[in-house]
């Protein structure tokens, strides 16, 4: 049996990403994304490939919000493989990409605060994220009564000397 691995999303993954996000949005775990939004932001996505040639079983996106600030969004792992460390792997892939881009402040808006606390994120007031509020949140059906929890992590540059 092959081990799942993280890779960048490809066009063939969009409809599966959409299905994963739609399923979770109906459960109230995260907000839905339209196919148009997914096609427009495909380069932001990492996916969890099952390694057996089947459909992806998870995803996450790193979205640049402002100078030195990015958001981890659309993080989901299929129920069949949850609790296997794959959510952590997807977060780490986003943090590694942020380091590569020179972005050291990363936030998320989530209902899964305990998970993100285990990854080193801390809860913050949404007011510390004004660029996010005015860029995306004003168009959300939950605005201004958002019930998601804002969490932030500040990471260090990679000191290994590799580029």
C-alpha positions as CSV (number, residue, x, y, z in Angstrom):
1,X,0.0,0.0,0.0
2,X,1.3,3.4,-1.0
3,X,1.8,6.2,1.6
4,X,-0.1,9.5,1.0
5,X,2.1,12.5,0.1
6,X,1.7,16.2,-0.4
7,X,2.0,17.8,-3.9
8,X,0.9,21.0,-5.6
9,X,-2.7,20.9,-7.0
10,X,-3.3,20.3,-10.7
11,X,-6.3,21.0,-12.9
12,X,-7.6,17.5,-12.5
13,X,-7.9,18.1,-8.7
14,X,-10.3,21.1,-8.8
15,X,-13.6,19.2,-8.9
16,X,-12.4,16.9,-6.1
17,X,-11.2,19.8,-4.0
18,X,-14.6,21.4,-4.6
19,X,-16.4,18.3,-3.5
20,X,-14.3,18.0,-0.3
21,X,-14.9,21.6,0.6
22,X,-18.6,21.4,-0.2
23,X,-19.0,18.3,2.0
24,X,-17.3,20.0,4.9
25,X,-19.2,23.3,4.4
26,X,-22.5,21.5,4.7
27,X,-21.2,20.1,8.0
28,X,-20.3,23.6,9.2
29,X,-16.6,22.8,9.3
30,X,-15.5,25.5,6.9
31,X,-16.8,27.9,4.3
32,X,-17.5,26.8,0.7
33,X,-15.6,27.9,-2.3
34,X,-17.0,28.1,-5.8
35,X,-15.5,26.3,-8.8
36,X,-14.5,29.7,-10.1
37,X,-12.7,30.6,-6.9
38,X,-10.9,27.3,-7.0
39,X,-9.8,27.6,-10.6
40,X,-8.6,31.2,-9.9
41,X,-6.6,30.1,-6.9
42,X,-5.4,26.7,-7.9
43,X,-1.7,27.6,-7.6
44,X,-2.3,28.3,-3.9
45,X,-3.4,24.7,-3.2
46,X,-1.4,21.7,-1.9
47,X,-3.2,18.4,-2.0
48,X,-2.9,15.1,-0.2
49,X,-2.4,12.5,-2.9
50,X,-3.2,8.9,-1.7
51,X,-0.3,7.6,-3.7
52,X,-2.3,4.9,-5.4
53,X,-3.5,6.9,-8.4
54,X,-6.9,7.7,-6.9
55,X,-8.5,11.0,-6.1
56,X,-6.9,13.3,-3.6
57,X,-7.9,12.9,0.0
58,X,-7.2,16.4,1.4
59,X,-6.1,19.9,0.6
60,X,-4.9,23.2,2.0
61,X,-4.2,26.6,0.4
62,X,-1.7,29.4,1.3
63,X,-3.2,32.7,0.2
64,X,-1.1,35.8,0.3
65,X,-3.1,38.6,1.9
66,X,-0.6,41.5,2.3
67,X,3.1,42.3,2.6
68,X,4.4,39.7,5.0
69,X,1.0,38.2,5.8
70,X,-0.6,35.0,4.4
71,X,-3.6,32.8,5.3
72,X,-3.9,29.1,5.5
73,X,-7.4,28.3,4.2
74,X,-9.5,25.4,2.9
75,X,-7.7,22.9,5.0
76,X,-9.5,19.6,4.9
77,X,-8.6,15.9,5.2
78,X,-11.1,13.2,4.1
79,X,-12.8,11.6,7.1
80,X,-11.4,8.2,6.1
81,X,-7.8,9.2,6.9
82,X,-8.3,11.8,9.6
83,X,-6.1,11.5,12.7
84,X,-3.2,10.2,10.6
85,X,-1.1,13.3,10.8
86,X,-2.1,14.5,7.3
87,X,-3.6,17.8,8.5
88,X,-0.3,18.6,10.2
89,X,1.5,17.7,7.0
90,X,-0.7,20.1,4.9
91,X,-0.1,22.9,7.4
92,X,3.7,22.3,7.3
93,X,3.6,22.4,3.5
94,X,1.9,25.8,3.7
95,X,4.4,27.1,6.3
96,X,7.3,25.8,4.2
97,X,5.9,27.6,1.2
98,X,5.5,30.8,3.3
99,X,9.1,30.6,4.3
100,X,10.2,30.2,0.7
101,X,8.2,33.4,-0.2
102,X,9.6,35.3,2.8
103,X,6.3,35.5,4.6
104,X,6.6,34.9,8.4
105,X,3.2,35.8,9.7
106,X,0.5,33.3,8.8
107,X,-3.0,33.2,10.1
108,X,-6.1,31.1,9.7
109,X,-9.8,31.6,10.5
110,X,-11.1,28.3,11.8
111,X,-13.6,26.3,13.9
112,X,-10.8,23.8,14.7
113,X,-8.8,25.9,17.1
114,X,-7.5,23.0,19.2
115,X,-5.9,21.5,16.0
116,X,-4.2,24.8,15.1
117,X,-3.0,25.3,18.7
118,X,-1.2,22.0,18.5
119,X,0.6,23.4,15.4
120,X,1.8,26.5,17.3
121,X,-0.9,29.0,16.3
122,X,-2.3,31.3,19.0
123,X,-5.7,32.9,19.1
124,X,-5.8,36.6,18.1
125,X,-8.5,39.2,17.7
126,X,-9.8,39.6,14.1
127,X,-8.9,43.3,14.4
128,X,-5.2,42.5,14.0
129,X,-6.1,41.3,10.4
130,X,-7.6,44.4,8.8
131,X,-6.3,43.4,5.3
132,X,-8.2,40.1,5.5
133,X,-11.4,41.7,6.8
134,X,-11.6,44.2,3.9
135,X,-10.4,41.9,1.2
136,X,-12.5,38.8,1.8
137,X,-14.7,39.0,4.9
138,X,-16.9,41.8,3.7
139,X,-18.1,39.5,0.9
140,X,-18.9,36.6,3.3
141,X,-22.5,35.9,4.2
142,X,-21.4,35.7,7.9
143,X,-20.0,39.2,7.9
144,X,-20.0,41.0,10.3
145,X,-21.1,38.3,12.7
146,X,-18.2,35.9,11.9
147,X,-18.0,33.0,14.4
148,X,-14.7,31.6,13.1
149,X,-11.6,31.9,15.4
150,X,-8.7,33.9,14.2
151,X,-5.3,32.2,14.9
152,X,-1.8,33.4,14.0
153,X,1.7,31.9,14.0
154,X,4.9,33.8,13.4
155,X,7.6,31.5,11.9
156,X,11.3,31.9,11.5
157,X,13.2,32.0,8.2
158,X,14.8,28.7,7.2
159,X,18.4,29.0,8.6
160,X,19.7,25.9,6.8
161,X,21.2,27.9,4.0
162,X,19.3,26.0,1.4
163,X,17.2,27.9,-1.2
